[in-house]
Structures are given as structure tokens and as C-alpha cells.
């Protein structure tokens, strides 16, 4: 049988303790319980709030506006379009450009992506081998 506590967040368990309730059984704790001391109650509530703040999922970079994502990428030392999806037009342009200029490092700069991202797309387009792609993964 599954414990009630396993379905409950730690922050919720701490709030129950602060209210003088045993989180597993739901039984009210004795007045002599350590959890009924004012300083412990305050600490349990503070911990609960801090954990609740940490449990909330952070806003994903992918949900931000493209301009903001580009700025974050650059501030982290990544290419501006790192982890951006490739449009069909970009893939077509990459294919055409690669055929006239097979320098992957230059392509990475002009497409504002990493060398590995360019190599992955080129391999998906059938323009480089899996072995050549792996050589870029190892860099």
C-alpha cells in the first residue's frame, strides 16, 4: 500500500508538521511534541515556503521570446540560435550553401549555430556521413 506521504510534496509535509499534524497518519501531535514549539513552527513554515519556491518549475528558455533567448545564449557563450528549431528554409539554404562552401566552421558562424548543430543538420540532409558527424561530437 502506498504511503500518503509519497504523494505529498515535502513542503506540504512540513506545513502539516507546523500545524501539529503527523504527515503520515494525520494524527494531531501531542502538545509536548517538539514541533509545537513556536520557533520550530516558524522554522517549519519558512522551510516549507523555501521548498515550495524551489519546487516550482523554472520558466524554460524555450518559452521565452526569440530575442530574449538569443541574448541569453550569447551571455552564456553559446551561438545566438543555439537550440532554436530549424525552419525548412534554413535547411534548404544550409544545403545550398554547403554545396558551394563545405567549410562547417564558416557555416556555423553565418547560421549563428554551433559547429555540431550544423554537422547534425548536414548528416540529416544526407550531406555528411555518420562518421564525419561523430568527429564533430568528439571535439
Buried (B, 14 or more C-beta within 10 A) or exposed (E): EEEEBEEBEBBBBBBBBBBBBBBEEEEEBEEEEEBBEEEBBEBBBEBBEEBBEEEEEEEEEEEEEEEEBBEBBEEEEBBBBBEBEBEEEBBEBBBEBBEEEEEBEEBBEEBBBBBBBBBBBBBEEEBBEEEEBEEBEEE
